[in-house]
Amino acid sequence: MMVAVFWHSLLLACVACSVTAEVFTSLAHLEATFYAERDIAATLKSFISQERARLDQLEKIAIDYEKHSAAALQNPNFYLANPVNAFLLIKRFTLDWDQNVAPILNNNTWNDFNQDVQFARQDLPSFEDLTGAAIALMRLQDTYHLDTSKVAHGNLGGVMSTSLSVDDCFDLAKLSYDEGDFYHTAMWVEEALAMLGNHESRKDKHVEMLDYLAFSYYKQGYLKHALTLTKELLTLDPTHTRAFNNKRYFEDMLIKQGEDINSDDGQRPAVKRVVDEYRQSKEFQTYEALCRGETTQKIKDEHKLKCRYIHNNHPLLILSPVKLEEMHLDPWIVLIHDIISDSEINDIKILATPKLNRATVQNSQTGQLETATYRISKSAWLKEGDHPTIMKLNQRIEAITGLDVSTAEELQIANYGLGGHYEPHFDFARKEEKDAFKSLGTGNRIATYLAYMTDVEAGGATVFPYLGLKLFPKKGSAAFWYNLYRNGDGIYNTRHAACPVLVGVKWVANKWFHERGQEWRRSCSLSPDE
């Protein structure tokens, strides 16, 4: 029991000292915000208590001054004619003031309080996190086809959540606007307007929203609707200079295009999300469809897939064979069930949390590691010597896969943040990426072992766009597949992706095996084509 308490305390301490920025990319680090919030609340209550006592003292002094001056001013000359009274009056505002009043007025309570709050604020999210969180919400909207109104009212694809206020919706719109994302700006301003209604008390807010909405439609090429919204704005505020100038500009533009400036029916245009060429591709569309749980193609030879127990004649598995479920035959992709225990998962999370850093990808041109918007998560690397659990896990992975872990990469632990995802990618290095794993000196990545350490309430699947295969996270299970054929060529159908986490927390553990050391474990074939 004492060990468990120690580990829990260590986790909180490490989380608190490790959070600096980009907390939205890892829910494990975002959790530290709660502890910072708790500490700020305690600091505020302590300050309020001290201030309350100080104000009580000041109130007593004020009452004393009030009574003393009121009595003396009834006959000042008579009062000051008494030398004792004159002495006491002078003493009151010299010695007594320095000893009893000045310390209360000049105390450092505020400075100390402010320093304590600023220290706690180190663990609070930044504006960078706010922007990242907003972008993540838009990503979830797009990937899972979430209705804006339902999201605003707390419905995330059937999973109930917290509702958003009018101001929350408008803030999301403005954050999208700042990113140049006028598609989502319009969606969220319209939702904010629908929630606002015709409240005369919030007329200024109504005007501001229409200003944003009109410009957003203009930027998307809908001049007539932008003009209609601008006219509506001017009926609410005829003195709005920018709206007046925009109205003239929109009218001039429409006239130059030969359009009737009075022909707009006022209906919202059927706008479409503007995406880059890759996001219009079949691969990306398939990826998003699989994330939503849709069937994009029939699994090849699905009727031949089997579930079975395996032990590989390995001492670790003979008494406790592994539950193996085939998910795809060519390429061979399997799920291994009940392979990691809750206590082992807990150990791994505690070890990894203080080491989590923003996950990176390798630039195919420069070979350098860098962050990317298409990979939102934080990761940490755990060595075998870090804890007995890691050593046991490595031994178990080697027994199950039959591959040598001595040349494999260290265990990578990943925690996904808000809308955390990793768009379609290969685990192996393609032929043009000659220096991808040069520093390791162990060749290409021959196989991938991916363990799920949490269930995910919604989203977060691992999908293979070219196979139509989707694997939903199941705590304690692991996926395994080969990335290379026996002749060393890449298996391109293993291109896969981590879908955005819609609701829940996603932790995974990756083990990547390399070619060196596997010569006697997975030998080359006599066929050059295999």
C-alpha positions, 0 to 999 in steps of 0.5 A, spaced: 500 500 500 505 504 501 508 503 494 502 505 491 501 511 495 509 513 493 508 512 486 501 516 485 505 522 489 511 521 484 506 521 478 503 528 481 509 531 482 512 529 476 506 531 472 506 538 475 514 539 474 514 537 467 508 541 464 510 547 460 506 548 453 502 544 448 498 541 454 493 540 449 497 534 445 497 530 451 491 528 456 496 526 461 499 533 461 492 537 461 490 533 467 496 537 471 491 543 470 486 540 475 492 540 480 494 547 478 487 550 479 486 546 486 492 550 488 490 556 485 483 556 489 487 554 496 492 560 494 486 565 493 482 562 499 488 563 504 489 570 501 482 572 502 482 570 509 488 574 510 485 580 507 479 579 511 483 579 517 487 585 515 480 589 513 477 588 520 483 591 523 483 597 518 475 597 519 477 598 527 482 603 525 477 607 521 472 607 526 477 609 532 479 615 527 472 617 526 470 617 533 476 621 535 476 626 530 468 627 531 469 628 538 475 633 537 472 637 532 466 639 536 471 644 540 478 643 537 481 649 540 479 646 547 481 639 545 488 642 543 489 647 549 490 640 553 498 639 552 496 631 553 491 631 547 496 635 543 501 630 544 497 624 543 494 627 537 502 627 534 503 621 537 497 618 533 500 619 527 507 618 528 509 613 532 502 609 533 502 610 525 508 607 524 507 601 529 500 600 528 497 602 521 503 602 516 504 595 517 497 593 515 497 598 509 504 596 507 504 589 507 506 584 502 500 580 502 498 582 495 505 581 492 506 574 495 499 572 493 501 574 486 507 570 486 504 564 488 499 565 483 504 566 478 508 560 480 501 555 479 500 558 473 506 555 470 502 548 469 496 552 466 494 552 459 497 557 454 493 561 448 497 556 444 493 550 447 487 554 446 488 555 439 490 547 439 484 545 442 480 549 438 483 546 432 482 539 435 475 540 436 474 542 428 478 536 426 473 532 430 467 535 427 470 534 420 472 527 421 466 524 425 461 529 421 459 532 427 453 537 427 455 544 430 448 545 434 449 538 437 456 539 439 454 546 442 448 542 446 453 537 449 452 531 444 459 528 441 456 523 436 452 520 441 456 521 447 453 526 452 458 532 454 458 539 457 454 544 453 457 550 450 454 558 451 453 563 446 460 566 448 463 559 448 461 558 441 463 565 438 470 564 441 471 558 437 468 562 431 473 567 433 479 562 434 477 559 427 477 566 424 484 568 427 487 561 423 484 563 417 479 558 417 472 562 415 468 555 414 468 553 421 468 561 423 461 561 419 459 555 422 460 557 429 458 564 429 451 562 426 450 557 432 452 563 436 447 567 433 441 562 433 443 561 441 443 568 442 436 570 439 433 577 439 436 579 446 436 587 445 440 587 451 446 583 447 445 588 441 452 589 441 454 582 441 449 581 435 452 586 431 459 583 432 457 576 430 454 579 424 460 583 422 464 576 423 459 572 419 459 577 413 466 577 412 467 570 413 462 569 407 465 574 403 472 570 404 469 564 402 466 567 395 459 568 397 458 576 396 451 576 395 450 573 402 455 577 405 452 583 403 445 581 406 448 580 412 452 587 412 445 590 411 442 586 417 448 589 421 446 596 419 439 596 421 442 594 428 447 599 428 447 604 422 453 608 425 457 602 424 463 605 419 466 598 417 460 595 415 458 601 411 464 601 407 464 593 406 456 594 404 459 599 398 465 595 397 460 588 396 455 592 392 461 595 387 464 588 386 457 585 384 456 590 379 462 589 376 461 582 376 454 583 372 450 581 378 443 584 381 445 586 388 438 585 390 437 578 388 439 574 394 434 570 398 437 570 404 438 563 405 445 560 407 449 558 402 451 550 401 458 552 403 464 546 403 470 545 407 476 547 403 481 542 403 488 541 400 489 536 395 491 530 399 485 531 403 481 531 397 484 524 395 481 517 396 486 515 401 484 521 406 477 520 404 477 512 406 481 514 412 476 518 415 470 514 413 474 508 417 475 512 423 467 513 423 466 506 423 464 505 415 465 499 411 470 502 405 471 495 402 470 487 404 476 484 408 480 480 403 479 472 405 475 474 411 472 467 411 479 464 413 480 469 419 481 465 425 482 465 433 487 461 436 491 460 442 499 460 441 505 458 445 511 458 440 514 452 444 516 458 448 517 457 456 513 463 458 507 461 454 507 454 454 503 454 461 499 461 459 498 461 451 497 467 447 490 469 445 491 471 437 485 473 433 487 474 425 484 481 423 487 480 416 491 475 412 495 478 406 498 482 409 498 478 416 495 483 421 493 480 428 490 482 435 493 479 441 488 479 447 490 480 454 497 481 453 498 486 458 495 487 465 492 493 469 498 493 474 503 493 468 499 499 465 499 503 471 507 502 472 508 504 465 504 510 465 507 513 471 514 512 468 512 515 462 508 521 464 514 525 466 518 524 460 512 525 455 514 530 449 511 532 443 511 527 438 515 528 432 516 526 425 522 525 420 522 530 415 523 526 408 527 531 405 532 533 411 532 527 415 530 531 421 525 530 427 520 535 427 513 537 430 507 536 425 499 538 425 498 531 422 501 528 428 498 530 435 500 526 441 506 526 446 511 520 447 516 518 451 521 512 451 522 507 456 528 503 457 529 496 459 533 498 465 528 503 467 523 498 471 522 491 472 515 491 468 519 494 462 524 488 462 518 483 463 514 486 457 520 486 453 521 478 454 513 477 453 513 481 446 519 477 444 516 470 446 510 472 442 513 475 436 519 470 435 523 476 434 529 479 437 528 485 442 535 486 443 536 490 436 529 493 437 527 500 439 526 502 446 518 502 448 515 508 446 509 510 450 504 515 446 498 519 450 493 522 445 491 529 447 485 533 444 483 530 438 489 526 438 491 523 431 496 521 426 494 521 419 496 515 414 503 513 414 508 508 414 512 505 420 518 503 415 523 507 411 521 507 404 527 506 399 528 514 398 529 515 405 536 512 405 538 515 412 531 514 416 534 509 421 542 510 419 543 512 426 541 506 429 545 501 425 540 496 425 536 497 418 529 498 417 523 497 421 521 490 420 515 489 424 510 493 429 507 491 435 502 496 438 499 495 445 493 499 447 493 501 454 486 504 455 479 503 452 477 509 448 470 511 449 469 514 442 474 514 436 481 513 436 481 507 432 487 504 428 485 504 421 489 501 414 486 505 408 488 500 403 485 494 406 479 497 409 481 495 416 479 498 422 482 496 429 478 499 435 483 500 442 481 495 447 485 495 453 490 490 454 490 488 447 496 489 442 496 489 434 502 486 430 504 486 423 510 485 419 512 492 415 517 488 410 517 482 406 522 477 407 526 480 401 526 487 405 521 491 400 516 495 404 509 492 405 505 498 402 498 496 404 501 496 411 500 504 411 496 506 417 493 511 421 491 513 428 484 516 428 482 522 432 480 521 439 473 523 440 471 522 447 476 518 452 483 517 453 488 513 449 495 510 451 499 506 447 505 502 447 509 501 441 515 496 439 518 497 433 523 491 430 529 492 426 532 487 420 538 486 424 538 481 429 532 477 426 536 473 420 535 467 424 528 469 427 525 471 420 530 468 414 530 470 407 526 466 402 528 462 396 523 466 392 526 473 390 519 476 390 517 474 397 
